[in-house]
Amino acid sequence: MAAASFTPKVPKSWDRDPLLKVDHLSMRFGGLVAVGDVSFRAGRGEVTAVIGPNGAGKTTVFNCITGFYKPSTGRLALMQGGPATMAELDALTAGGRAWAKTAAGATYLLERLPDHKVSSRAKVARTFQNIRLFSGMTVLENLLVAQHMSLTQAGLINPVALLNLPSWRRKQKAALELALYWLDKIGLTARADDPAGDLPYGDQRRLEIARAMCTQPVLLCLDEPAAGLNPRESHELNTLLRAIRTEHQTSILLIEHDMSVVMEISDHVVVLEYGRKIADGAPGDVRNDPKVIASYLGVEDEAEAVAVTGVPA
């Protein structure tokens, strides 16, 4: 009898080279479990979407990753340079430290970092569901203010700035060049001196993403970036996010209800329901998952259910 052939399981790209490892994340508010034992990976240089019905715990997961909440339990490891080994992760966890150098680079345990260090040290940037631009400042000023940490020392006025030394002028020039680069990237160079609050809604969305990119993050977290956009603006958003991924090798983690955006640009989709993970895989696999179909066909928004599953209610 011929031996049965065996095809080894090939690890997914986000398992082979993860930038972010979320392990057994739970978040409780009193007796309410908002997120319960959620684990997933976000691949380096990939777009990872976290989707689910309203109240599924998506924003709570984001708040834990970006430092706004300290999780009840769980490990959130962000690995710059390359993935840490399990031994390196376990040693970091057991040692009670927030970060350590590893063979591949540096690893940060986000749940142990102060919220401002999640951005400045771990290089995690975030936008919000509600736009939070400085509406009274100009478009250009919004991009310059995002770079204030590189122009200060410990939040204080840099002595070289007071003396206007050449090193300070070089930093100022670099900050301006980076801001102008992103203005060009989002097509707003002509409006650099206009108040940000005067921009159309879609332009404000892209400006907020450009402002986050001025911090030069390794992980860009976007909370419903397509909310309120028309089809043309959604297309422009998709183009921008693809450029961020391919040209800057920035990993993107997004929450999104617009399934046309999710399915078009995502490499990896994680589905939550009632604070638990019910599916995790490539967009095509998730679209056909029976648990995802049941979850989305159970929500009130029939259009959203059809967009995800292709099956009318």
N, C-alpha and C positions, 0 to 999 in steps of 0.2 A: 504494500500500500504506500502510495506516494505521500510524503510528509506535506502537511498543509503549509501553504506559503504564509509568511508573516511580514506584514508591512509595518515598520516602526512608525510610531506617531511622531510627526514633526512638530516641535514646539512652535507656537505662534510667535510672531515677531515681538510682541509686547512681553512675552515670557523670556525670549532670548536676550533682549537688551532693554530692560525696563529703566525708565528715568525715575518713575515713582512707584513704590510698592505700598499699597494700602492693605494692612493685615489686621483682620478681626476688629474693625472699627465699630465702636458703639458709642452712642450719645444719648444720655438720659436727661430729661428735665423733670426732676421730681419722680413721680411714678410713670411718666410718659417716656416710652422708648421711641425716640425719633429715628434713630438708625441702629440696627441690630446686627452685629457680627458681619459686617460687609468687608469683603476682600476683593481687590482687583489690581491690575497693573496698567500703567500708562506707558506706552512705548516711547523710546527716544526718537525724536524727529517725526512723531506721528500725531494725528488728531484723534483724541479719545472723547467720545460723547457719552454723557450720563443722561439718560432719559427716563421717563416714567410719568404716570398720572400726577396731578396736583396732590401735594401732601405725601409724596413718595419718599421724601428725605433728601432730595437732590441738593438743595441749597444748604442744608445742614452738613452734608459731606463736604461741600465747597468751603463752608465756614471753618470746618476743622482743618482742612488742608492749608488754608490761607491764614490761619492763626487767629481768626475772630472768636472761635470757640476752642477750648481745650477738651478733647474727647474724654469720655468716661473711661474707656479702655481702648487699646489698639495701638498699632505702630504705623507711622507715616514716614517712610524713609525716602528721601530724595537724594539721588546719587549722581553727582556731577562728574563728568569725565568718562564714566563707565560704571557698570553695575558692580556693587560690592558682593563679595562672597557671603554665603550664609554664616560662615564663621566670623567674618568681620562684622556683620550685622548683629549677631548674637553677643559678640564682645562689647560692641558699642552700647547695646541695650543693657547688658549686665553691669557695665561700668557706670551707669547713671549719667553719662555725658549726653550733650545735645548734638555733638558733631565730632567727626574724626577724619583724619586723612586715611585713605585706603590705597591699595595698589593701583586702582584705576583713576583715582582723583580725590574726591571728598564726599562724605555722606552726612546728611543732616537728618535728624529726627525732628520733624516739624512740630510734633506735639509737645516737645520740650523747649522749643525756641520761643522767646517773646515775640509778639505779633510783628513788631517792626523789623526784627531780625529775619523773619520768614522772607520778607522782601529784600532787605539789604544784603544778607549773607547767603541765604539759600537761593536767592534770585527767582522768587515766585512773584509774578505780577497778576493783578486781578482787575476786571471791570465788573460793574454791577448791573442788575436788571434795570434799575432806575439810573439814568445818566447822571453822573456826578462831576461834570466839568465845572471849572471856575468861569461862570457865564459872563462875569463882568470883565474878565481879563481877555486879552486878545488870543486869537488862535495860536500864534507863535508863543506867547507867554505861557500858555497851558503846556506846551511841549518843553519849554525851558524849566518850568517849575518842577517837572517830574525828575529833573536831573540835579536837584538841589543837594542830594547826599554826596555826589561826586565833587561838589564845589564847596563843601563844608567839612569840618573836622568835628566829629562827635556832636553835630548839631550846632556848633558855635561858629562865629565868623572866623574864617580862615585868616591868620595873620598875613599871609602873602597877598590876600585881597586888599587889606588895609594899605599895604605898601605898593600895590599894583605892580608886583614883580612879574618878570617874564613868564614864570611857571603858571601864574594865575591867568595871564592873558592867553596862554596856550590852552588852559582848561576852558576858559570862556569861549574861545574859538571852536574847540572841539564840540562843546555843548551846542553852539549855534549851528554848526555843520550837521550834527545829528538831527536837530530839530528840523532844519531845512530839508534834509533827506526824507524824513517822514512826511513832511508837508507835501513834497512832490509825489511821494508814494501814494498818498490818499487824494491827490488832485486838488489840494487846497492852497497852493502857493499864492495864488492871486488874492486870497482872503486872509493872508497872514496877519494883517493889522486890524481885521474886523473883530468885534467882540464875539466870543465863542457862542454866546447865547443867541446871536442873530443868525446862526447857521440853520439850514433845514435839518430836520430830525435825522435823516440818514447820514448827513455829513457829520453831525455831532456823534453819532455812533462810531463812525470810522475814526474821528478825532480822538475819542476816548481810547480806542484800541492803539492808535499811534502813540498816545501819551504813555500807555503802559509799556509799549515797545521801547520808548526812550530810556527805560530803566535797564534795558538789555537783559531781559529775563531768560532763564533756561526753560521755564514753564509758564505759559500764559493761560490763565484761568478766565473764561468768559461766561458770564451768567446771562443767558438768553440774549445773545448779541443781535439776533434777527427779530426780536420783539418789536412790533409796530412798523416794520419795513414793508414797502411795496415790492413787487417782483423784481423791478429794476434794481432797487437798492439791495435786495437779497443777493442778486447776481454779483453786484459790486463787492458785497461783503465776502462772498465765496472766493472771488478772485483775490482779495486782499489776504484772506486766511491761507489760501494755497501758497501765495508768495511768501508769507511769514514762515510757513513750514519748509518750503523747498529752498528759498534763497537765504534764510537765516538759521535753518536747522533748529528752530524753536519748537518745542513740543507744545501742543495745545490741548487743554482739557476744557470741555464746554458743556454747559447745560443748555438744552434747546428744545422748544416745543415744535419748531418748524421742521417737520420731517424731511422736507425737500432739501434743506440745508444739511441736516444730519446724514442722510443717505448719500448725498452727493460728495461730501468732503471728508467724511470720517473713515479712518482705517479700522476703528475698533469701537464697539458700542456696548455700554454697560446699562442694563435695565433694572430699575428699582421699583418696588411696590411695597407700600406700607413699611418702609424702612429696611427692607430686605432685598438682596440681589436675587432676581429671578432668571436673568439671562446675561451672557457675557460672550461676545464673539465678534466676528466680522459682520458688517451691515447686512449682507445677504442671508447669513445664518440666523441673525436675530430677527429679521423680517419674517422668517418662516417658522420661528419657534412657537409651538402651541401655547406656552405659558404667556408669551408676549401678546399673541393674538387674543387670548382670553382676557388679559389685563386691559388692553386698549379697547376691545369691544365692550368692556364693562363701563367705560367712561361715558359721560354725557356728550362729549364732543365727537359726533359721528365722523366729521371730516378728518379729525386727527386720527381716528382709528383706521380709516381707509388709507390715509397717507402712510401710516406705518406698515400696515399689513397687506394693503391692496385688496382687502375683502370688505365689501359693504355690509353694514349691520342689518 
